[in-house]
Amino acid sequence: MDKTITYFSQLTEKNESIIHIKGKWVLSEATAIELLIQNLDKKNIKKVILNCQDLKELDSAGSWLIKTIEKIYKKDNINVIYTNLPEKFQNLFTRIHHLDDISIPLHQEAPFIEKTLVSIGEKTIIAWKDGLDLLGFFGEVLTISIRSILRPLKFRWTSLFYHIRIMGFDALPIIGLLTFLVGIVLAYQGATQLQRFGADIYTVNLVGIATLRELGILLSAVIIAGRTGSAITAQIGTMAVNEEIDALKTMGIHPLEILVIPRIFALMIAFPLLTFFGNIMALIGGGAGCWMLLNIHPYEYIIQLKQAVPLSALWVGLSKAPVFAFVIALVGCFEGLKVSGSAESVGIHTTKSVVKSLFIIIVLDAVFSVLFTYFDI
């Protein structure tokens, strides 16, 4: 049986079929060739010889189509042999046919423990690099701060006083309200437990010492980190998105001198005052709680507070305020300067600013507690 076709001809005799590949087997002819090879003769054939002697042109598409012919016959367990392939096509033909022999392993999901360990490792490396960047930023800020102190006439005093108002006076209502309510809660919780032992009066001691040494400063730091730290990051980050920071650099103005140093100094001045105000409001809230629950008169509350709480408790809490303020402002500016490209980046770094600030503050508070206990302060 003889079939003469433009691209190949097939001659079958005694269970053996010879297919003569000829002409152009290239991409432009691929559609026509593909339709023709679907009608290849496969009846009573045990062996196929692909004779490529008359092949004129060949590209990767044509090589793959010849491979398709081989697949059609091998699917029915028919042996296929290649003959007379021109030398100029052998390299391409070998490469294309070799691709079909490459077994690509399926992606296997790693075990849960392995994924967890890898995730922890990756996040640890990222945190370590971020910590080193923050440490470098701290050193740069410290250098410029010293230079600003030594050159007070060049310091941006207007910016300093503006940020003191924004970060300090404007934050008084929220600090006062929350610390007052926490003072009430602390008095109620303390009184509930101490009443069982007939030690109602020691609720005043609990409120006074806990507020002045720990809760006042810590609660104020949490509020300021969420309010002021996020605002700093958003402000500087928006400037970065609008390319205002690049404009400052172009004019030869260091962004840290204009944007960072005034904000850090302003918060370091305002935050101790906010903490002191928060302590007073928490003590007032504690007094209100004791009066309502334990019927302790405000005068008695003040007398007991004066006797039970040493002045050193106030100074212990206030001594942490400049450090916490520096951390909040430093991290806020650091994350703001890392913003790039989009509003989404502003949101991401604002969130990071608050989380990092709170984490560092709590770690530092634990360190302060250990040191104060060790030195019996």
JORAMO-V697228 format. One record per backbone hydrogen bond with DSSP energy under -1.0 kcal/mol. CO is the residue of the C=O (numbers start at 1). NH is the residue of the N-H. If there is no record, write none. Layout:
CO;NH  CO;NH
This chain:
1;12  3;10  7;22  9;20  10;3  11;18  13;16  15;46  15;47  16;13  17;49  18;11  19;51  20;9  23;56  23;57  25;59  26;29  27;30  29;33  30;34  31;35  32;36  33;37  36;39  37;40  46;79  47;17  48;81  49;19  50;83  51;21  52;55  54;23  57;25  59;63  60;64  61;65  62;66  63;67  64;68  65;69  66;70  67;71  68;72  69;73  70;74  71;75  73;76  73;78  74;77  79;48  81;50  83;52  86;89  89;93  90;94  91;95  92;96  93;97  94;98  95;99  98;101  99;102  111;115  112;116  113;117  114;118  115;119  116;120  117;121  118;122  119;123  120;124  121;125  122;126  123;127  124;128  125;129  126;130  127;131  128;132  129;133  130;134  131;135  132;136  133;137  134;138  135;139  136;140  137;141  138;142  139;143  140;144  141;145  142;146  143;147  144;148  145;149  146;150  151;154  155;157  156;160  157;161  158;162  159;163  160;164  161;165  162;166  163;167  164;168  165;170  168;171  169;172  171;175  172;176  173;177  174;178  175;179  176;180  177;181  178;182  179;183  180;184  181;185  182;186  183;187  184;188  185;189  186;190  187;191  188;192  189;193  190;194  191;195  194;197  194;199  195;198  199;202  200;203  201;204  202;206  203;207  204;208  205;209  206;210  207;211  208;212  209;213  210;214  210;215  211;216  214;218  215;219  216;220  217;221  218;222  219;223  220;224  221;225  222;226  223;227  224;228  224;229  227;231  228;232  229;233  230;234  231;235  232;236  233;237  234;238  235;239  236;240  237;241  238;242  239;244  240;243  243;247  244;248  245;249  246;250  247;251  248;253  249;252  254;258  255;259  256;261  260;264  261;265  262;266  263;267  264;268  265;269  266;270  267;271  270;274  271;275  272;276  273;277  274;278  275;279  276;280  277;281  278;282  279;283  280;284  281;285  282;286  283;287  284;288  285;289  286;290  287;291  288;292  289;293  290;294  290;296  297;301  298;302  299;303  300;304  301;305  302;306  303;307  304;308  305;309  310;313  311;315  312;316  313;317  314;318  315;319  320;324  321;325  322;326  323;327  324;328  325;329  326;330  327;331  328;332  329;333  330;334  331;335  332;336  333;337  342;346  343;347  344;348  345;349  346;350  347;351  348;352  349;353  350;354  351;355  352;356  353;357  354;358  355;359  356;360  357;361  358;362  359;363  360;364  361;365  362;366  363;367  364;368  365;369  366;370  367;371  368;372  369;373  370;374  371;375  372;377
